[in-house]
């Protein structure tokens, strides 16, 4: 829904704040400290014997949820009586992220939907408790709006990690209507954003179905070939099953031109485009491309031992991204890779890297991966485990035929997914614009809230 279809307020005045511009004549500009209290949490995830058992609302709970409700899976922890008193959650409280690896993730808000006396505000968050003339649901929306949110992102300090201090939060400026109008605006936005979110959910489900179709297409091509009448044989590998007779199951360690290599254990401090790019797990999208908004670089001397060559495959070895892969092309520019990635440089005479990359997007690959997790504090697959991965290897000519087929057919699905993703981005932009216009008084929704 576009904000342009709503009327403006009858009268405006200069807010005195450059980025805010004019506000409705009966609104005020107020600093956060005049409408709410702010406390930075010191409750960490460690459990201490003798302390009270509590549950923690952590960074991810706030980052991924606009509303904090009782049915979220909160972490078990402990706290002192003083911490329990100060940081237990009340209905209408607003929690914001105060520390993050990216400045764009600073001051992400969530409103507490109901009293949660045994749930505490966790570390890396700030607890904002509205006063009597401030509505928590409205304030949370205001924190997420263009303009109000930007002032906190700009105020965050850091280079590789960003943090927002208590004074910076308390000094934040908001356009503030009367309390009753705040509630009306919040109710309107709850209703309208729910409609938008339902539309986004439908489009995301369509993407899931298309990705499932793409994965099935790839799996069939890289494990069974393109000829449905081809004679088959038992591969001797559980997750591969039958394969064409002229294919061979070969372990990665026999298909590489040099041993698998871990990447550099360096802090990503630089972002100089004239230096080699420093590829990390967080840079790699699900489709195997690289994000530009997370660009980091390494000094030439450090990068030298880890420079990538055309066709190098990178395997993520730990955490939530374990198993994700990336195939390097020179078009990405000179690049090195980080320690949580493992490089495989394949012998192209035996197996093409494009075919191997497609295989890592198949169900067979993920079946193998699930059976080979090393369970520690996080999921981990070592270089030795990746070296033991069995790949189905067709003759080189067949590999090229399969890659060409997948480039064409899987490419069509990928292009459609891209169109839907861009449509989702546009809808989300409209959602943000609607929220921003409502909470800064650019549109009058009082008559729409009923």
Secondary structure, DSSP 8 states (H G I E B T S, - for coil): --GGGS---S-EEE-S-TTT-EEETT-EEEEGGGTEEEEE----S---TTSEEEEEE-HHHHHT-SEE-TTS--EEEEE-HHHHHHHEE-TT-EEEE-EESSGGGTT-EEEE-S-EEEEEE-TTEEEEEE-TT--HHHHHHHHTSTTHHHHHHHH-EESSSEE--HHHHHT-EEEE--HHHHHHHHHHHHHHHHHHHHHHHHHHHHHHHHHHHHHHHHHHHHHH-S-TT--EEE-S-TTT-EEETT-EEEEGGGTBSS--EE-B-----B--TTSEEEE-GGGB-TTS-B-STT--EE-HHHHGGG---TT-EEEE-BGGGTT-EEE--GGG-SEEEBTTEEEE-B-TTT--HHHHHHHTTSHHHHHHHHTT-EESSSEE--HHHHHT-EEEE--HHHHHHHHHHHHHHHHHHHHHHHHHHHHHHHHHHHHHHHHHHHHTTSS--GGG--
